Amino acid sequence: MRYHVVHIKTRFAEDWQRDIFEQQLFDAGFDTLDGEDAYIPSSEWESHRNEIETLCASTEGVEITGAEACPDENWNAAWEAEHPIQELPMGIRIIPHCAFGAGHHETTSMMIDALMKADLRGKNVFDHGTGTGVLAIFAKRMGAARVVAIDIDEKSVANATENARLNGEEITVLQGEAPLIPEKGQTDHYDLIVANIHRNILLAHMQQYAAHLANGGELWLSGFYETDCKALQAAAEEQGLHLIAKHEANEWRMMQLRKEIS
């Protein structure tokens, strides 16, 4: 896959402002941020260049200073050399490569904290937008009987598979656009579904989340702000999912919802 590197100079007064802007870049199609260099598939840059330039121009303290196609050399290998294995609780180690989810961002850490407090023994768990596979791996480490993870990006699928092997945990990693793809001969209902993605994706798939939750199962959502909570909760309530807890870390929020037993 061809990539472009966009050089973006930023000056933010607060860390939360940087977090919001970086999330906007991920939403726009970037998959790696390294200092002032942001990497995006060339097809995404060519399709959305005007929108990205408008986003940067309209954000105070942000300036694009240049952009060019990456050389054919393995730029990803150079990036990985500067980003060693991430050491996380319970002895879990993550090689982040270019996939989002090394485990330290607030949206991920809230999910990890919740997983470490949950009794997942014998449960079926689904991880939508797995990235590095970190949440799926934690779920398996916490005793889940079966963990299925999916991501649209082939690099993330490979990265999650590698990290599962690194940690000695057996998870099924699938590639695709649909959030839930049941394995042949397996149930397509889950006791827990976790999704740490942009709020628009969460809203678009709320009906499918509910349909694939077992009675009494829980849906955990992260990757959004306080201003998104009302719309997400309303969409969940329409599908019979009721809020049982909400967590916050700086500007980021996480919601835990339950499908009541009918």
Backbone as a ProteinNet text record, in pm:
[ID]
protein_1_A
[PRIMARY]
MRYHVVHIKTRFAEDWQRDIFEQQLFDAGFDTLDGEDAYIPSSEWESHRNEIETLCASTEGVEITGAEACPDENWNAAWEAEHPIQELPMGIRIIPHCAFGAGHHETTSMMIDALMKADLRGKNVFDHGTGTGVLAIFAKRMGAARVVAIDIDEKSVANATENARLNGEEITVLQGEAPLIPEKGQTDHYDLIVANIHRNILLAHMQQYAAHLANGGELWLSGFYETDCKALQAAAEEQGLHLIAKHEANEWRMMQLRKEIS
[TERTIARY]
84.7	0	88.6	59.6	133.7	87	182.6	150.8	201.2	134.1	182	216.4	316.5	347.1	312.7	234	192.7	261	333.5	405.7	313.2	281.9	185.8	249.6	263.3	319.4	204	215.3	107.8	161.9	77.7	109.5	-19.1	-28.8	-148.3	-114.7	-205.5	-185	-211.9	-306.9	-346.3	-335.1	-302.6	-289.7	-420.9	-535	-662.8	-692.2	-640.3	-660.1	-585.5	-465.9	-389	-460	-514.8	-585.8	-702.4	-779.8	-896.2	-851.8	-747.7	-701	-647.1	-571.1	-516.6	-628	-734.3	-847.7	-913.2	-919.6	-975.4	-890.5	-759.7	-672.5	-696.9	-709.2	-739.9	-873.4	-971.9	-1103.5	-1094.4	-998.2	-982.9	-907.3	-853.2	-787	-640.5	-579.4	-440.6	-432.5	-324.7	-312	-184.3	-96.6	24.6	61	87.7	135.5	269.9	368.8	504.2	563	544.6	590.6	511.2	581.8	515.2	483.6	509.6	481.4	357.7	262.3	138.9	127.1	106.6	105.2	-37.6	-68.6	-202.4	-190.4	-274.8	-271.1	-290.6	-212.8	-216.4	-356	-430.7	-566.1	-655.4	-636.9	-715.2	-673.9	-545.2	-494.9	-547.6	-542	-587.1	-738.2	-813.7	-959.6	-1005.4	-930.4	-979.4	-883	-795.4	-695.9	-761.2	-863.2	-926.8	-985.8	-1054.2	-1113.2	-1006.9	-895.4	-788.2	-722.5	-698.7	-638.6	-731.9	-862.2	-959.2	-961.2	-955	-951	-831.5	-714.9	-593.5	-597.6	-647	-652.5	-749.1	-852.9	-955.2	-926.4	-817.9	-782.5	-669.2	-694.5	-595.5	-470.6	-355.8	-228.9	-184.1	-248.7	-214.3	-177.6	-70.2	-26	35.8	-12.4	51.7	170.2	287.3	408	456.3	391.1	430.9	369.6	374.8	323.6	387.9	422.7	479.2	458.4	467.4	456.5	577.8	556	666.9	749.1	878.5	961.1	923.3	967	931.4	997.7	1093.3	1159.1	1057.2	1090.5	998.7	998.9	923.6	918.2	857.7	770.7	708.3	810.8	911	1014.2	1090.6	1116.9	1185.7	1100.2	969.1	877.9	876.8	868.2	862.1	988.3	1102.1	1228.6	1230.5	1153.9	1149.8	1034.5	953.5	837.8	845.4	913.3	934.5	805.6	816.5	704	649.8	517.6	452.4	422.7	467.1	443.2	317.8	218	89.8	64	-41.8	-71.5	-92.9	-83.5	-104.3	-3.6	110.8	216.3	190.3	88.8	55.6	151.1	199.9	292	230.9	244.3	185	291.4	303.7	384.3	288.1	296.7	192.6	198.6	315.1	325.3	257.5	166.5	97.9	-47.8	-91.3	-230.6	-255	-370	-406.7	-439	-390.8	-427.6	-310.5	-207.7	-94	-129.1	-242.5	-288.6	-284.7	-221.5	-202.8	-298.5	-361.1	-456	-575.9	-634.8	-744.2	-858.6	-892.9	-1005.6	-977.1	-851.2	-812.7	-794.9	-731.6	-703.9	-832.7	-937.1	-1065.1	-1122.8	-1113	-1160.7	-1079.8	-948.1	-862.9	-897.1	-914.8	-950.6	-1079.8	-1179.3	-1307.5	-1291.7	-1212.9	-1191	-1123.6	-1029.6	-956.7	-1045.4	-1158.6	-1251.3	-1366.7	-1375.1	-1489.9	-1464.4	-1572.1	-1566.2	-1606	-1507.7	-1532.9	-1518.4	-1504.1	-1483.6	-1599.5	-1564.3	-1663.3	-1745.7	-1714.6	-1794.4	-1743.8	-1835.9	-1801.2	-1789	-1678.2	-1648.7	-1619.7	-1668.8	-1642.8	-1580.7	-1473.8	-1401.9	-1411.4	-1487.6	-1507.7	-1405.7	-1325.5	-1219.7	-1101.8	-1049.1	-953.2	-818.7	-775.7	-646	-532.7	-461.5	-350.2	-396.8	-526.7	-578.2	-573.3	-536.9	-511	-633.4	-753	-871.6	-910	-899.1	-929.3	-835.1	-709	-609.5	-638.1	-672.9	-707.7	-830.4	-931	-1050.8	-1017.2	-930.9	-891.7	-811.7	-724.4	-642.4	-731.1	-846	-938.1	-1032.9	-1010.6	-1083.3	-1192.1	-1208.9	-1312.8	-1289.6	-1399.4	-1387.2	-1353.5	-1410.3	-1392.7	-1392.3	-1294.3	-1283.1	-1267.5	-1355.3	-1349.2	-1324.4	-1229	-1194.9	-1198.4	-1236.8	-1246	-1191.5	-1133.6	-1088	-1093.9	-1120.6	-1129.4	-991.4	-889.1	-754.6	-670.5	-611.2	-534.3	-411.1	-351.4	-234.6	-273.9	-391.3	-438.1	-465.2	-523.6	-550.4	-420.1	-318.1	-188.4	-125.5	-138.5	-80	-147.9	-282.1	-355.4	-321.2	-308.9	-273.4	-135.2	-41.4	94.1	96.3	20.3	19.4	-46.2	-149.7	-211.6	-109.8	-34.3	68.6	178.2	217.1	320.2	280.5	150.4	101.7	47.6	56.3	12	-137.4	-216.4	-361.6	-424.3	-522.6	-589.2	-712.7	-706.4	-822.2	-839	-960.6	-989.4	-993.1	-909.6	-902.5	-951.2	-1051.5	-1112.9	-1098.8	-1095	-1093.3	-1226.1	-1281.9	-1405.1	-1466.8	-1567.3	-1635.4	-1752.2	-1817.4	-1929	-1874.6	-1942.9	-1887.6	-1893.2	-1983.9	-2000.8	-2009.2	-1910.2	-1908.2	-1897.9	-2008.5	-2000.7	-1913.7	-1837	-1756.7	-1846.2	-1803.5	-1880.4	-1894.2	-2017.8	-2041.7	-2041.1	-2025.8	-2020.4	-2142.1	-2176.5	-2285	-2247.7	-2346.5	-2319.6	-2375.5	-2395.3	-2436.2	-2322.6	-2303.8	-2190.8	-2237.3	-2164	-2192.5	-2139.9	-2035.6	-1977.4	-1928.3	-1965.5	-1911.7	-1841.2	-1716.2	-1641.4	-1611.7	-1623.8	-1598.6	-1539.6	-1413.8	-1342.9	-1317	-1420.7	-1416.8	-1485.6	-1481.8	-1546.7	-1697.2	-1757.8	-1900.2	-1991	-1954.7	-2040	-2047.1	-1937.1	-1936.1	-2019.1	-2006	-2084.5	-2234.3	-2273.2	-2414.3	-2464.8	-2381.7	-2423	-2445.8	-2377.1	-2384.1	-2459	-2526.8	-2593	-2695.1	-2771.2	-2871.8	-2807.3	-2695	-2626	-2564.4	-2511.5	-2459.7	-2569.5	-2685.7	-2795.7	-2841.2	-2846.8	-2894.6	-2802.3	-2674.4	-2577.3	-2535.7	-2603.7	-2580	-2673.1	-2618.9	-2703.2	-2788.8	-2901.3	-2983.2	-2898.8	-2901.2	-2819.7	-2676.8	-2643.2	-2508.5	-2482.8	-2355.8	-2318.3	-2244.4	-2266.6	-2198.1	-2116.7	-1985	-1897.5	-1848	-1869.5	-1832.5	-1731.8	-1634.3	-1538.4	-1490.5	-1422.2	-1370.3	-1445.9	-1511.7	-1595.4	-1589.3	-1660.6	-1658.5	-1793.5	-1798.2	-1922.2	-2036.1	-2002.8	-2106.6	-2168.3	-2105.1	-2156.8	-2245.3	-2239.2	-2304.2	-2455.5	-2517.4	-2663.3	-2712.9	-2649.5	-2691.6	-2665.9	-2553.6	-2521.5	-2618.3	-2647.4	-2738.8	-2879	-2923.8	-3056.6	-3064	-2959.9	-2957.1	-2956.3	-2884.2	-2879.2	-3015	-3079.3	-3210.3	-3312.2	-3304	-3395.5	-3381.1	-3262.5	-3235.6	-3246.7	-3301	-3318.2	-3192.4	-3095.5	-2971.1	-2973.5	-2952.6	-2967.3	-2832.9	-2808	-2682.2	-2670.7	-2556.1	-2531.5	-2412.8	-2325	-2211.6	-2150	-2092.7	-2020.1	-1890	-1781.9	-1649.8	-1591	-1498.4	-1435.2	-1286	-1211.6	-1067.6	-1034.6	-1007.1	-992.4	-1117.5	-1103	-1219.2	-1290.9	-1233.3	-1285.5	-1386.3	-1478.5	-1581.9	-1591.8	-1643.1	-1673.3	-1809.9	-1889.5	-2022.3	-2034.2	-2096	-2128.5	-2280.5	-2329.8	-2474	-2508.8	-2634	-2676	-2804.8	-2810.3	-2932.2	-3013	-3125.7	-3205.4	-3259.4	-3273.9	-3327	-3476	-3514.8	-3655.5	-3734.7
-119.7	0	125.2	218.4	343.8	438.5	517.1	611.4	750.7	848.1	986.5	1024.1	1107.3	1163.9	1312.2	1356.1	1495.8	1555	1663.9	1727.8	1831.9	1810.4	1895.2	1952.1	2082.7	2150	2191.2	2157.5	2189.6	2263.8	2349.9	2423.2	2428.2	2337.2	2330.1	2368.7	2442.5	2483.1	2367.8	2279	2169.7	2035.9	1931.2	1797.9	1749.7	1785	1736.4	1791.6	1913.9	1970.1	1886.7	1842.4	1756.4	1622.9	1566	1438.2	1446.9	1554.5	1570.8	1583.3	1663.9	1682.4	1551.5	1477.3	1350.7	1252	1250.4	1163.9	1204.8	1336	1383.8	1337.6	1332.8	1283.9	1135.2	1056	914.1	897.3	978.3	971.4	1006.6	1093.7	1138.4	1037.4	930.8	827.3	804.1	888.2	866.3	744.5	666.3	551.8	553.6	651.9	662.7	809.1	846	980.5	965.9	1036.7	1028.4	1168.4	1235.2	1372.9	1462.5	1532.1	1620.3	1550.3	1420.6	1343.9	1257.5	1269.9	1192	1111.8	980.8	892	850	853.3	822	748.4	645.6	580.4	683.7	670.8	770.2	785.9	675.5	684.2	772.7	765.4	848.7	995.3	1019.4	1157.2	1219.4	1142.5	1195.7	1221.5	1139.8	1155.3	1264.9	1284.6	1372.8	1486.5	1517.1	1620.1	1753.1	1794.3	1924.2	1928.4	1818.8	1815.3	1819.3	1748.1	1745.2	1882	1945.4	2078.8	2179.3	2165.1	2253.2	2231.2	2104.6	2072.7	2138.4	2124.4	2181.6	2334.2	2392.5	2538.4	2598.1	2522.1	2574.2	2543.8	2471	2435.5	2525.4	2600.2	2694.8	2619.7	2671.6	2611.3	2497.9	2479.8	2370.5	2426	2374	2419.4	2302.6	2279.6	2181.8	2249.2	2192.5	2252.2	2180.7	2069.7	1998.9	1860.7	1798.9	1663.1	1602.7	1474.4	1406.9	1256.5	1189.4	1044.1	984	877.8	809.7	733.4	723.8	642.4	496.2	415	274.2	195.5	255.2	185.1	152.2	59.9	17.6	120.1	227.5	332.3	279.9	179.8	125.4	59.1	-5.3	-69.4	33.4	149.9	255.5	306.9	319.2	364.4	264.4	134.3	31.7	28.6	57.8	55	156.7	263.1	367.3	347	242.3	217.5	74	54.4	-80.7	-142.3	-266	-336.8	-260.5	-247.9	-180.9	-282	-252.3	-339.8	-292.6	-381	-347.8	-437.1	-407.3	-491.9	-638	-724.6	-868.8	-934.9	-868.8	-926.4	-921.5	-846.3	-838.5	-742.8	-784.8	-704.6	-681.7	-559.2	-522.8	-460.8	-515.5	-451.9	-366.4	-233	-150.5	-137.9	-160.4	-135.6	-2.1	-1.1	123.1	121.8	16	5.9	84.2	150.2	227.9	132.6	161.9	81.2	18.1	98.6	46	22.5	77	49.8	167.1	278.2	389.8	505.9	512.6	620.8	603.4	715.1	710.5	619	622.9	541.9	393.4	354.4	214.5	177.8	265.9	234.3	220.6	298.9	281.7	143	98	-35.4	-142.9	-126.8	-224.4	-231.4	-116.4	-114.5	-191.5	-170.3	-239.1	-389.8	-427.9	-570.2	-638.7	-570	-628.7	-647.6	-577.1	-589.9	-686.3	-730.9	-811.8	-961	-1033.8	-1179.3	-1232.4	-1267	-1312.1	-1462.6	-1534	-1678.4	-1746	-1817	-1889.5	-1804.8	-1675.5	-1584.2	-1579.4	-1543	-1515	-1364.3	-1319.6	-1176	-1141.4	-1025.6	-975.7	-836.6	-814	-686.4	-625.9	-517.2	-451.7	-339.1	-344.9	-246.6	-275.8	-397.1	-446.9	-375.5	-319.1	-249.9	-345.2	-323.7	-410.8	-540.8	-551.4	-669.4	-660.5	-544.2	-532.1	-567.5	-521.3	-550.2	-697.3	-753.7	-895.5	-981.1	-943.5	-1019.4	-1009.4	-890.2	-874.9	-958.3	-959.8	-1038	-1186.1	-1236.7	-1377.6	-1403.6	-1312	-1327.2	-1329.4	-1261.4	-1256.7	-1377.2	-1473.3	-1598.4	-1622.4	-1532.1	-1552.2	-1684.7	-1756.2	-1885.6	-1869.2	-1766.8	-1745.1	-1595.9	-1551.4	-1410.1	-1398.5	-1321.1	-1293.8	-1144.8	-1109.9	-969.7	-943	-820.5	-786.7	-646.5	-625.6	-492.8	-484.4	-365	-344.5	-340.4	-310.1	-287.2	-414.3	-453.5	-577.3	-571.4	-452.9	-440.3	-464.1	-415.5	-436.8	-584.7	-652	-795.5	-871.1	-838.1	-904	-868.9	-743.3	-698.4	-764.9	-772	-836.4	-984.1	-1049.8	-1191.8	-1212.3	-1124.3	-1132.2	-1110.9	-1012.5	-983.4	-1094.8	-1157.2	-1271	-1383.6	-1409.1	-1513.5	-1476	-1348.7	-1301.8	-1325.9	-1311.5	-1325.5	-1464.5	-1554.5	-1690.6	-1703.9	-1614.1	-1617.7	-1651.1	-1738.3	-1779.4	-1693.8	-1609.3	-1530.7	-1547.9	-1530.8	-1536.8	-1394.4	-1364.5	-1229.7	-1236	-1154.2	-1152.9	-1015	-1011.4	-884.7	-867	-745.8	-718.5	-587.9	-545	-420.3	-440.4	-555.3	-581.1	-601.7	-550.2	-560.8	-701	-785.5	-916.3	-1023.7	-1111.5	-1220.9	-1350.3	-1423.9	-1547.3	-1650.8	-1723.4	-1831.3	-1951.6	-2030.9	-2148.9	-2242	-2280.8	-2372.5	-2307.7	-2174.6	-2105.2	-2014.9	-1986.5	-1893.7	-1754	-1677.6	-1539.5	-1443.7	-1495.3	-1411.5	-1406.7	-1289.4	-1268.3	-1214	-1252.7	-1202.3	-1060.7	-1026.3	-892.2	-851.6	-730.6	-669.8	-541.1	-525.4	-402.6	-334.1	-201.8	-125	9.6	28.1	153.5	219.7	291.4	348.3	483.9	550.4	681.7	669.8	773.4	771.8	746.5	792.2	768.3	620	549.7	405.5	334.8	377.4	317.8	335.2	454.8	481.1	396.6	385.3	312	163.3	108.9	-34	-70.7	25	-1.9	-115.5	-115.2	-220	-357.9	-365.1	-493.9	-538.1	-443	-478.5	-545	-479.8	-531.9	-668.9	-685.5	-811.4	-928	-900.3	-1007.1	-1018.7	-945.2	-960.5	-1066.8	-1150.8	-1245.8	-1170.4	-1227	-1166.4	-1149.5	-1029.5	-1000.1	-963.1	-965.6	-931	-781	-744.1	-603.8	-554	-426.5	-355.8	-243.7	-243.8	-139.5	-55.2	74.7	167.4	269.1	303.5	408.7	473.6	588.7	657.9	784.9	846.3	963.3	1059.8	1172.4	1278.8	1289.7	1373.4	1393.7	1439.1	1522.2	1573.4	1464.5	1348.8	1238.2	1143.9	1153.9	1054.3	1051	1166.6	1171.7	1096.3	1120.2	1053	902.8	863.6	721.7	650.7	713.8	650.7	638.7	740.6	735.7	623.4	609.9	503.2	366.6	354.9	228.1	194.5	294.3	271.6	223.5	275.2	231.5	82.8	29	-112.5	-197.6	-140.3	-216.3	-231.3	-141.8	-143.1	-27.4	-58.9	41.5	71	198.9	242.6	192.4	128.8	83.9	155	215.6	289	376	488.8	577.3	617.3	618	649.9	766.6	837.5	949.1	954.2	997.3	1019	1141.3	1251.5	1380	1407.3	1432.8	1464.5	1340.4	1223.6	1101.8	1033.1	958	889.2	743	662	521	491.8	412.6	373.8	222.3	172.1	30.8	17.2	-66.5	-84.5	-232.2	-260.1	-399.2	-425.3	-545.1	-589.5	-667.5	-615.8	-677.7	-813.5	-903.4	-1036.3	-1024.7	-1071.1	-1060.3	-1183.7
0	0	0	-88.5	-95.1	15.2	66.1	173.3	140.5	197.9	199.3	343.5	358.1	488.8	483.6	581.1	591.1	713.6	692.2	801.9	866.6	993.4	1063.1	1188.6	1191.9	1309.9	1400.5	1529.6	1623.3	1745.1	1800.6	1924.4	2005.8	2105.7	2188.9	2332.8	2394.2	2533	2629	2592.6	2680.6	2607.3	2685.4	2626.1	2566.5	2627.5	2576.8	2438.1	2408.3	2275.5	2171	2207.6	2117.6	2098.6	2207.2	2197.1	2099.6	2110.9	2023	1877.7	1853.7	1716.1	1658.8	1738.5	1689.9	1657.6	1738.5	1708.3	1576.8	1551.9	1425.8	1307.6	1326.6	1219.6	1193.3	1300.2	1281.8	1209.5	1249	1184.5	1036.4	1001.2	862.6	776.3	838.8	759.9	791.1	876.1	915	1006.1	992.6	1082.5	1165.3	1142.2	1222.6	1241.6	1367	1399.3	1467.9	1417.3	1472.6	1477.8	1592.5	1603.6	1510.4	1422.5	1327.4	1195.4	1187.9	1066.5	1086.8	995.6	1000.9	871.7	883.6	768	734.2	604.8	556.7	423.7	400.4	268.7	158.8	53.2	-54.4	-113.3	-121.2	-176.6	-90.1	43.6	134.7	122.9	110.1	96.2	-32.6	-140	-268.6	-269.6	-194.8	-192.7	-96.2	13.2	119.6	153.2	60.3	88.4	124.9	52.1	79.1	219.3	259.6	393.1	501.9	479.7	578.9	591.1	477	480.5	547.1	524.5	588.8	739.1	782.8	925.4	991.6	930.8	990.7	990.6	881.4	871.9	972.8	1008.2	1098.6	1245.2	1272.1	1410	1457.9	1563.5	1614.7	1660.6	1619.3	1658.4	1570	1454.1	1362.7	1226.3	1168.1	1035.8	958.9	836.4	747.9	680.7	697.9	640.5	515	481	359.5	355.9	238.8	221.5	98	105.9	-10.3	1.7	-111.5	-113.2	-45.4	30.2	96.5	-7.2	12.9	-77.2	-63	-155.5	-155.5	-43.1	26.7	136.4	245.7	330.8	436	549.2	532.1	634.1	763	751.8	871.9	962.9	904.3	985	1066.7	1006.6	1080.1	1195.3	1169.6	1275	1389.6	1357.5	1459.9	1544.4	1480.8	1555.6	1667.7	1653.1	1754.7	1853.3	1835.2	1921.6	1973.4	2085.7	2138.2	2193.1	2235.1	2293.9	2414.4	2420.9	2532.1	2642.3	2765.8	2880	2952.2	2963.4	3022.5	3143.7	3222.3	3338.9	3302.1	3402.5	3389.4	3296.9	3278.9	3197.1	3048.6	3007.4	2864.6	2794.6	2681.1	2600.7	2462.8	2413.5	2285.1	2194.4	2074.4	1970.3	1888.9	1896.6	1835	1684.4	1622	1478	1445.4	1345.9	1310.8	1354.7	1420.4	1460	1587.8	1592	1710.9	1824.9	1945.3	2060.3	2131	2162.5	2236.8	2382.7	2427.2	2561.9	2656.5	2617.3	2709.3	2684.8	2568.2	2544.9	2637.7	2679.9	2777.1	2733	2604	2557	2574	2554.4	2570.3	2716.4	2792.5	2933.1	3014	2982.2	3051.9	3026.1	2901.1	2866.6	2940.6	2943.6	3011.6	3159.3	3223.7	3365.5	3389.6	3302.7	3318.5	3296.8	3197.6	3171.3	3289.5	3353.8	3465.9	3589.2	3593.5	3706.3	3675.8	3552.4	3509.5	3530.9	3553.9	3559.4	3422.3	3343.4	3206.6	3190.4	3299.1	3290.3	3217.8	3110	3032.4	2937.3	2926.3	2844	2699.9	2608.6	2469.2	2452.1	2394.7	2383.6	2238.5	2196.2	2060.7	2070.2	1994.9	1994.5	1854.7	1841.9	1712.4	1695.2	1587.8	1564.5	1654.2	1644.5	1743.4	1742.6	1628.1	1624.8	1653.2	1763.7	1802.1	1865.1	1892.7	1960.1	2111.3	2164.4	2308.1	2392.1	2354.9	2436	2426.9	2308.7	2290.8	2374.5	2378.5	2455.1	2604.2	2651.6	2792.8	2827.7	2738.6	2764.9	2779.5	2691.8	2700	2826.8	2862.8	2983.3	3109.2	3101.8	3214.7	3218.9	3132.4	3143.1	3041.7	2944.5	2842.6	2770.1	2746.2	2679	2531.7	2470.5	2326.5	2299.4	2224.4	2189.2	2038.3	1977.5	1834.3	1816.4	1731.9	1707.9	1558.3	1522.6	1380.4	1357.3	1240.5	1201.1	1048.7	1000.1	856.2	791.2	870.4	817.6	825.1	712.7	709.3	799	814.3	902.2	1047.3	1084.9	1221	1246.5	1149.5	1163.5	1186.1	1106.7	1122.4	1257.2	1297.7	1424.2	1543.7	1539.6	1649.2	1658.6	1544.1	1542.5	1602.7	1565.6	1618.1	1769.7	1817.1	1960.3	2040.6	1985.6	2053.7	2069.7	1964	1968.6	2069.5	2070.4	2162.7	2307.7	2337	2473.3	2505.4	2409.2	2432.4	2451.7	2391	2403.4	2268.5	2270.9	2147.7	2123.8	2023	1981.8	1831.2	1785.1	1641.6	1588.4	1490	1432.7	1288.8	1257.9	1125.8	1062.6	930.8	858.5	787.2	796.8	726.1	768.8	696.1	726.2	821.2	812.7	903.2	1043.4	1144.1	1278.7	1336.4	1290.6	1350.8	1243.5	1242.4	1146.7	1226.1	1241.7	1320	1251.1	1330.3	1274.9	1243.8	1148.8	1111.2	1231.6	1260.6	1370.5	1507.4	1514.2	1642.1	1657.9	1782.8	1809	1762.2	1720.4	1682	1788	1909.7	2021.4	2125.3	2181.9	2271.4	2405.6	2510.1	2644.6	2663.5	2589	2596.6	2458.7	2417.8	2295.8	2337.1	2294.9	2322.3	2189.6	2188.9	2066.4	2104.4	2073	2099.6	1964.7	1914.3	1779.1	1780.8	1667.9	1654.5	1674.9	1732.7	1767.2	1647.8	1529.7	1412.7	1378	1393.5	1368.2	1474.3	1599.2	1707.6	1681.4	1641.9	1614	1496.8	1394.2	1273.8	1301.4	1403	1427.9	1555.6	1616.1	1743.6	1731.4	1622.5	1604.1	1594.7	1523.6	1510.8	1642.3	1719.2	1850.9	1933.4	1939.5	2020.7	1971.8	1839.8	1783.2	1816.5	1834.5	1858	2004.2	2092.9	2236.1	2292	2377.6	2448.4	2549.6	2590.3	2694.5	2821.6	2876.3	2993.1	2958.5	2828.5	2785.4	2793.4	2783.9	2796	2672	2643.5	2535	2597.5	2574.8	2626.6	2509.4	2518.2	2411.8	2463.2	2378.8	2412.4	2282.9	2297.8	2180.5	2147.2	2246.2	2219.2	2337.5	2323.3	2423.5	2493.8	2595.6	2671.3	2579.7	2482	2391.7	2305	2297.5	2217.5	2299	2430.7	2516.4	2499.7	2488.5	2478.5	2355.9	2241.1	2117.4	2125.2	2181.4	2192.3	2287	2399.7	2494	2435.1	2363.1	2301.1	2198.9	2117.6	2016.9	2083.5	2194.4	2267.1	2328.3	2387	2449.5	2346.7	2225.6	2119.8	2089.7	2117.9	2091.1	2216.9	2324.4	2447.3	2529.9	2508.9	2585.2	2684.8	2811.9	2916.5	2983	3005.1	3064.7	3208	3239.5	3376.5	3439.8	3356.9	3412.6	3304.7	3348.5	3256.9	3324.4	3248.2	3301.6	3222.5	3285.1	3215.8	3245.3	3146.8	3159.5	3074.3	3142.9	3074.8	2991	2861.1	2778.1	2724.5	2746.4	2685.5	2776.3	2717.2	2791.2	2748.4	2841.7	2815.4	2874.2	2804	2851.1	2854.9	2962.8	2974.3	2972.5	2880.8	2864	2873.5	2913.5	2928.8	2852.7	2793.1	2727.7	2831	2867.2	2972	2925.6	3020.1	2990.5	2960	2842.7	2801.4	2840
[MASK]
++++++++++++++++++++++++++++++++++++++++++++++++++++++++++++++++++++++++++++++++++++++++++++++++++++++++++++++++++++++++++++++++++++++++++++++++++++++++++++++++++++++++++++++++++++++++++++++++++++++++++++++++++++++++++++++++++++++++++++++++++++++++++++++++++++++

